[in-house]
């Protein structure tokens, strides 16, 4: 709407009725978008009229019974400073007029006056009122915009402070500007992560998710308010950062535990919390934030509230499971030995849990991926890609879930391995397959003898040629390769148990120590002596990799 076309209200107050009627009826007020909403004949009646109609412009005589124009001007402007008051005054009343102007009256018209003079002064008052109203509206709009954007400005500023160091004094002055209600010293920071938030709400409309996050944030804010001052701001869709005034880590832990309890009680949502260290000043907030992140990583091992645990500056290198452990696992897998596979995997995962500090989640994930990949690779030796893909899909589903825990990874790897064992067990139920596995057990029990294809075939009453073909078909390895492999694996175990090379060679059916050593080197890329040093940790890298 054009400013001049906006309607304003006008009240006329004078103790002479003819003057009132003339001003109210004679000018074409409607053409000027002015509405006469009422008239009065004395000051008291005029005050009641103005209070009732709330006009933007008031035309009033300065001399009236009961209450004069001066008193009325003062009373109107005290309650409505934006009202434009035009004084109608005789020449002899000029001192009163000047006093009215000092009190805040907009202008005056000297009696006697013409209709045109009245119209011009009222239009002047209307223009002044609308310009002030427009300016006030702009200021109000700016304030409203500022208030609406304040949460975003607060969040942006606080996010910068927890990631980047800054001057504490400068930062606190900025806090006051943004209305952040925190003291300038003694802080604790904890991170709240909403468990499985994306899985639960990924199908919800954006507005619904926004309302859910608002309610969750409100629970955190109300809980903190019961203990101390604090602010809560979002860091990701499923994560909030809580910054509180607190100098006692035990109090911070109680507050975070209360947040966890209330969150479940009021929203049925479970959360994981990482509590950082208490710090003295604003410029130390990045330290507390980093410690809170470190503590939050422990949700991978256990859910709930975790506080930062101090560790040495140099983290110990994560030791992988040994080569012999891997070979033992894969051999047990090829044999379909479920219980042996289960025990080996339990040992690997229990060793990880005994480490101090605990391995980072990414390191554990890498180990689990490596184990799963090797299990699938072994199975691909015997089964079609479509079958092996069923095992691969189990691991991929866990990685895509977005909510990975140590327990879930451990159970997934064990599940993949045990399912693979069940396939092998099922395959071994066939008679001919069963015969080969019996032959396999016979070989393992007679490694010290002069094993040959003819001897084994005779033991099971079948021809050497048929035995050789069946052996290769079932185990995907030739008879001779299998015998050598088993002898070398047994040799490794005996070396670890501190047997002498000569003793090992004789116990495995080798007449000459030198020939045994050559076979061992060919099989492992290490001499028996080198393997013994490597397996006992006296050298950290296999000699062929140096």
C-alpha positions in Angstrom: 0.0 0.0 0.0 1.2 3.5 -0.9 2.0 5.4 2.3 -0.3 8.4 1.5 -3.2 6.0 1.0 -3.0 4.5 4.4 -6.0 5.4 6.6 -5.4 7.3 9.9 -7.8 8.3 12.6 -8.5 11.8 13.7 -10.2 13.1 16.9 -11.4 16.7 17.2 -11.7 18.4 20.7 -13.0 22.0 21.2 -15.4 23.6 23.6 -17.2 25.4 20.7 -19.5 22.9 19.0 -19.7 24.9 15.8 -15.9 24.7 15.4 -16.0 21.0 16.1 -18.8 20.4 13.5 -17.1 22.6 10.9 -13.7 20.8 11.2 -15.4 17.3 11.3 -17.7 17.8 8.3 -16.5 20.4 5.9 -13.1 19.1 4.7 -13.1 16.1 2.3 -11.3 13.9 4.9 -12.0 10.6 3.1 -10.2 11.8 0.0 -7.1 12.2 2.1 -7.6 8.8 3.7 -8.4 10.3 7.1 -11.3 9.1 9.3 -12.9 11.3 11.9 -13.6 8.8 14.7 -14.9 11.1 17.3 -15.4 14.6 18.8 -15.5 16.0 22.3 -16.4 19.4 23.9 -14.1 19.4 27.0 -10.8 18.0 28.1 -12.0 15.1 30.3 -14.4 13.9 27.6 -11.5 14.3 25.1 -9.2 12.1 27.2 -11.9 9.3 27.4 -12.4 9.6 23.6 -8.7 9.3 22.8 -8.3 6.3 25.2 -11.2 4.6 23.5 -10.5 5.4 19.8 -6.7 5.6 19.9 -6.4 8.1 17.0 -3.1 8.9 15.3 -3.9 12.6 15.1 -5.7 14.8 17.7 -6.9 18.4 17.0 -7.5 20.2 20.3 -8.2 23.7 21.6 -5.8 24.8 24.2 -8.4 26.5 26.5 -11.3 24.2 27.5 -13.3 23.5 30.7 -12.5 20.6 33.1 -9.1 19.9 31.5 -7.2 22.3 29.2 -5.2 21.4 26.2 -1.8 21.5 28.0 -2.9 18.9 30.6 -4.5 16.8 28.0 -1.4 16.9 25.7 0.8 15.7 28.5 -1.5 12.9 29.5 -2.0 11.6 25.9 1.7 11.7 25.0 2.6 9.9 28.3 0.5 6.9 27.2 0.9 7.2 23.4 4.1 9.1 22.4 3.5 8.6 18.7 0.2 10.5 18.6 0.4 13.7 16.7 -1.3 16.6 18.6 -2.2 19.8 16.8 -3.0 22.8 19.1 -5.8 25.3 18.1 -4.8 28.5 19.8 -5.8 32.2 19.9 -3.1 34.8 19.6 -3.4 35.7 23.3 -2.7 32.0 24.1 0.7 31.9 22.4 2.6 31.3 25.7 0.4 28.3 26.3 1.0 27.1 22.8 4.8 27.2 23.2 4.5 25.2 26.4 2.4 22.6 24.5 5.1 22.4 21.9 7.7 21.8 24.6 5.5 19.1 26.0 5.6 17.3 22.6 2.7 18.7 20.6 3.3 18.4 16.9 2.2 21.8 15.6 -0.4 24.6 16.2 -2.9 26.6 14.2 -3.7 30.2 15.2 -7.3 31.2 15.5 -9.1 32.3 13.5 -8.1 29.7 10.9 -9.4 28.6 7.5 -10.5 25.1 6.5 -7.5 24.9 4.2 -5.1 25.6 7.0 -6.7 22.8 9.1 -6.4 20.3 6.2 -2.8 21.2 5.5 -1.6 20.9 9.1 -3.5 17.6 9.5 -1.9 16.2 6.3 1.5 17.4 7.6 0.8 15.5 10.9 -0.3 12.4 8.9 2.8 12.4 6.8 5.0 12.8 9.9 3.2 10.0 11.7 3.4 7.6 8.8 7.1 8.3 8.2 7.8 7.6 11.8 5.6 4.5 11.7 7.4 3.2 8.6 10.8 3.8 10.3 9.6 2.1 13.5 8.3 -0.8 11.4 11.7 -1.2 9.8 13.5 -1.2 13.1 11.0 -3.6 14.5 11.5 -5.9 11.5 15.2 -5.8 11.9 14.9 -6.7 15.6 12.5 -9.5 14.7 14.9 -10.8 12.0 17.7 -10.5 14.5 15.7 -12.5 17.1 14.8 -15.2 14.6 18.4 -15.5 13.4 19.9 -15.4 16.9 19.8 -19.1 17.5 21.7 -19.7 14.2 24.2 -17.0 15.1 24.7 -18.5 18.5 25.2 -21.9 17.1 27.7 -20.7 14.5 29.7 -18.8 17.1 29.8 -21.7 19.6 30.7 -24.2 16.9 33.7 -22.0 16.0 34.8 -21.8 19.6 34.8 -25.5 20.2 36.9 -26.1 17.1 39.2 -23.1 17.0 41.0 -21.3 19.8 40.2 -17.6 20.3 40.8 -14.7 22.7 38.7 -15.4 25.8 37.8 -11.7 26.4 36.8 -11.1 22.8 34.8 -14.2 22.8 32.9 -13.3 26.0 32.0 -9.9 24.6 30.6 -11.6 21.6 28.6 -13.9 23.9 27.0 -10.9 25.5 26.1 -9.5 22.1 24.5 -12.7 21.1 22.7 -13.2 24.4 24.5 -16.4 25.4 23.6 -16.9 29.0 26.9 -18.3 30.4 29.5 -17.2 32.9 32.9 -16.3 31.5 34.8 -19.1 33.3 34.6 -22.7 34.5 33.2 -24.9 31.7 32.5 -28.5 30.9 31.4 -29.8 27.5 29.6 -33.1 26.7 28.4 -34.5 23.4 25.1 -36.3 23.1 24.6 -38.7 20.2 21.1 -40.0 19.4 21.3 -43.8 18.9 20.0 -45.0 15.5 18.4 -41.6 14.8 18.8 -41.9 11.1 17.4 -45.4 11.0 14.3 -44.4 13.0 13.5 -41.1 11.2 14.9 -41.3 7.7 11.4 -41.8 6.3 9.9 -38.9 8.2 9.2 -35.5 6.5 11.7 -32.8 7.2 9.3 -30.8 9.3 8.6 -33.8 11.5 12.3 -34.4 12.0 12.7 -30.8 12.9 10.0 -31.0 15.6 11.5 -34.2 17.0 14.9 -32.6 17.3 13.4 -29.6 19.0 11.7 -31.7 21.6 14.9 -33.7 22.2 16.9 -30.5 22.6 14.3 -29.1 24.9 14.7 -32.1 27.2 18.4 -31.5 27.4 18.0 -27.8 28.1 15.4 -28.3 30.8 17.6 -31.0 32.5 20.7 -28.8 32.5 18.7 -25.9 33.8 18.0 -27.9 36.9 21.7 -28.0 37.8 23.5 -25.0 36.2 23.7 -22.6 33.3 24.2 -24.1 29.9 23.5 -24.0 26.2 22.7 -26.8 23.8 23.4 -26.6 20.1 23.2 -29.0 17.2 26.4 -30.3 15.6 24.9 -32.9 13.3 21.4 -34.3 12.6 21.9 -36.9 15.3 24.2 -35.0 17.7 24.0 -32.2 20.2 26.8 -30.4 22.0 26.0 -29.3 25.6 28.2 -26.5 27.0 27.7 -25.9 30.8 29.2 -23.8 33.6 30.8 -26.5 35.7 34.2 -27.0 37.5 33.6 -30.4 38.9 33.8 -33.5 36.6 31.6 -35.5 39.0 28.8 -32.9 38.7 29.2 -32.9 34.9 28.8 -36.7 34.9 25.6 -36.4 37.1 24.2 -33.8 34.7 24.9 -36.0 31.6 23.5 -39.1 33.3 20.3 -37.1 34.2 20.1 -36.1 30.5 20.3 -39.7 29.5 17.6 -40.8 32.0 15.2 -37.9 31.1 15.7 -38.4 27.4 14.5 -42.0 27.7 11.7 -41.2 30.2 10.2 -38.4 28.1 11.0 -39.4 24.5 11.8 -43.1 24.7 15.1 -42.3 22.9 18.4 -43.8 23.9 21.5 -41.7 23.7 25.3 -42.1 24.0 27.2 -39.4 25.8 30.9 -38.4 25.8 31.9 -36.1 28.7 35.0 -33.9 28.2 37.3 -32.5 30.9 36.5 -29.4 32.9 38.4 -26.3 31.7 38.8 -22.8 33.1 38.5 -20.4 30.2 36.8 -20.1 26.8 40.0 -20.5 24.8 40.3 -24.1 26.3 37.0 -25.3 24.9 38.6 -27.1 22.0 40.5 -29.3 24.5 37.3 -30.2 26.3 35.5 -30.9 23.0 38.3 -33.2 21.7 38.3 -35.1 25.0 34.5 -35.5 24.8 34.9 -36.9 21.2 37.4 -39.4 22.5 35.1 -40.4 25.3 32.2 -40.8 22.8 34.2 -43.3 20.8 33.9 -45.7 23.7 30.2 -46.1 22.9 31.6 -48.5 20.3 32.4 -50.9 23.2 29.6 -49.9 25.7 26.5 -47.7 25.4 25.6 -45.0 27.9 27.7 -42.2 29.4 31.5 -42.2 29.1 33.9 -39.8 30.5 37.3 -39.0 29.0 40.0 -41.4 30.2 43.5 -40.1 30.2 46.1 -42.2 28.4 49.8 -41.7 27.5 50.6 -39.3 24.7 52.0 -42.2 22.6 49.3 -44.7 21.9 50.5 -48.2 21.6 50.5 -49.6 18.1 47.6 -52.0 17.5 49.1 -55.5 17.2 47.3 -57.6 14.6 46.7 -61.3 15.2 49.6 -63.4 14.3 50.2 -65.2 11.0 50.0 -68.5 12.7 46.6 -67.6 14.2 45.3 -66.6 10.8 46.5 -69.9 9.2 45.0 -71.9 12.1 41.7 -70.2 11.6 41.6 -70.7 7.9 42.7 -74.3 8.2 40.0 -75.0 10.7 37.5 -73.3 8.3 38.6 -75.5 5.4 38.1 -78.4 7.7 34.6 -77.2 8.7 35.7 -77.3 12.4 33.0 -74.9 13.9 34.1 -75.1 17.5 37.8 -74.5 16.7 36.9 -71.5 14.5 34.7 -70.1 17.2 37.5 -70.4 19.8 40.1 -68.8 17.6 37.8 -65.8 16.8 37.0 -65.4 20.5 40.7 -65.3 21.3 41.3 -62.6 18.6 38.5 -60.4 19.9 39.3 -60.9 23.6 42.9 -59.9 22.9 41.6 -56.6 21.5 39.5 -55.9 24.6 42.6 -56.5 26.8 44.5 -53.7 25.1 45.2 -50.4 27.0 44.1 -48.1 25.5 41.3 -49.8 23.6 41.8 -49.8 19.9 40.1 -47.1 17.9 36.8 -48.2 16.3 38.3 -47.8 12.8 41.2 -50.2 13.7 38.7 -52.8 14.9 36.6 -52.4 11.8 39.7 -52.9 9.6 40.5 -56.2 11.4 36.9 -57.4 11.1 36.9 -56.5 7.4 40.2 -58.4 6.9 38.9 -61.5 8.6 35.6 -61.4 6.7 37.4 -61.0 3.4 39.8 -63.9 4.1 36.9 -66.2 5.1 35.1 -65.3 1.9 38.2 -65.8 -0.2 38.6 -69.4 1.3 35.0 -70.1 0.5 35.4 -68.9 -3.1 37.8 -71.8 -3.6 34.9 -74.3 -3.2 31.7 -72.3 -3.9 30.2 -70.2 -6.6 30.4 -66.3 -6.4 26.6 -66.2 -5.8 27.0 -68.3 -2.6 30.0 -66.4 -1.4 28.1 -63.1 -2.0 25.6 -64.2 0.8 28.5 -64.0 3.3 29.8 -60.7 1.9 26.3 -59.2 2.1 26.2 -59.9 5.9 29.3 -57.7 6.5 28.3 -55.0 4.0 24.9 -54.7 5.8 26.7 -54.0 9.1 28.9 -51.3 7.5 25.9 -49.6 5.9 23.8 -49.6 9.0 25.5 -46.4 10.4 25.3 -47.9 13.9 28.3 -50.1 14.4 29.4 -51.5 17.8 32.2 -53.8 18.9 29.6 -56.5 19.8 27.8 -56.2 16.5 31.1 -56.6 14.5 32.3 -59.5 16.6 29.0 -61.4 16.2 28.9 -60.6 12.5 32.4 -62.0 11.8 31.6 -65.1 13.9 28.3 -65.6 12.2 30.0 -65.4 8.7 32.6 -67.9 9.8 30.3 -70.4 11.4 27.9 -70.3 8.5 30.8 -71.0 6.2 31.7 -74.0 8.4 28.1 -75.3 8.2 28.4 -75.3 4.4 31.5 -77.4 4.6 30.0 -79.7 7.1 27.0 -80.2 4.9 29.3 -81.0 1.9 31.3 -83.5 3.9 28.2 -85.5 4.6 28.5 -87.1 1.2 30.1 -90.6 1.3 33.0 -89.9 -1.1 33.6 -86.6 0.5 33.5 -88.2 3.9 36.2 -90.7 2.8 38.5 -87.9 1.7 38.1 -86.2 5.1 38.9 -89.5 6.8 42.0 -89.7 4.6 42.9 -86.2 5.6 42.7 -87.1 9.3 44.9 -90.2 8.6 47.5 -88.0 6.9 47.6 -85.5 9.8 48.1 -88.4 12.2 50.9 -90.0 10.1 53.1 -87.1 9.1 56.1 -88.8 10.6 55.8 -91.8 8.3 56.8 -92.2 4.6 53.4 -91.0 3.3 52.7 -91.6 -0.4 49.7 -91.6 -2.6 49.9 -95.4 -3.0 50.1 -96.0 0.7 47.0 -93.8 1.4 45.0 -95.2 -1.5 45.7 -98.7 -0.2 44.7 -97.7 3.3 41.2 -96.8 2.0 40.9 -99.6 -0.6 40.7 -97.5 -3.7 42.9 -97.1 -6.7 45.6 -94.4 -6.5 44.3 -92.6 -9.6 40.7 -92.4 -8.3 42.0 -91.4 -4.9 44.2 -88.6 -6.4 41.3 -87.1 -8.5 38.8 -87.3 -5.6 41.3 -85.8 -3.2 41.9 -82.8 -5.5 38.2 -82.4 -6.2 37.1 -82.3 -2.5 39.9 -80.3 -1.0 40.9 -78.3 -4.0 44.6 -79.2 -3.4 46.7 -82.1 -4.6 47.6 -85.0 -2.3 51.3 -84.1 -2.3 50.7 -80.4 -1.8 48.5 -81.2 1.2 51.0 -83.5 2.8 53.8 -80.8 2.4 51.5 -78.1 3.8 50.5 -80.1 6.9 54.2 -81.0 7.6 55.2 -77.4 7.3 52.4 -76.2 9.6 53.4 -78.9 12.1 57.0 -77.8 11.8 56.0 -74.2 12.6 54.3 -75.4 15.8 57.4 -77.4 16.8 59.7 -74.5 16.1 57.5 -72.2 18.4 57.7 -75.0 21.0 61.5 -74.7 20.8 62.3 -78.1 19.1 65.6 -78.4 17.3 65.5 -78.4 13.5 67.0 -81.9 13.4 64.3 -83.3 15.7 61.6 -81.7 13.6 62.9 -83.1 10.3 63.1 -86.6 11.7 59.6 -86.5 13.3 58.1 -85.3 10.0 59.6 -88.1 7.9 62.5 -86.2 6.4 65.8 -88.1 6.5 68.0 -85.1 5.8 67.9 -81.8 7.7 69.0 -79.8 4.7 66.2 -81.1 2.5 63.7 -80.3 5.2 65.1 -76.7 5.5 64.9 -76.2 1.8 61.2 -77.4 1.8 60.5 -75.1 4.7 62.1 -72.1 3.0 60.2 -72.8 -0.2 56.9 -73.0 1.8 57.3 -70.0 4.1 60.0 -67.7 2.5 61.9 -68.1 5.7 64.5 -70.6 7.0 63.5 -72.5 10.2 65.8 -70.3 12.2 64.4 -67.1 10.8 60.8 -68.2 11.4 61.7 -69.1 15.0 63.1 -65.6 15.6 60.1 -63.9 13.9 57.5 -66.0 15.8 59.1 -65.2 19.2 59.2 -61.5 18.4 62.9 -61.2 18.3 62.6 -59.7 14.8 59.5 -57.6 13.9 59.6 -58.0 10.1 59.9 -61.2 8.1 63.4 -61.3 6.6 62.1 -61.5 3.0 60.3 -58.1 3.6 63.4 -56.3 5.0 
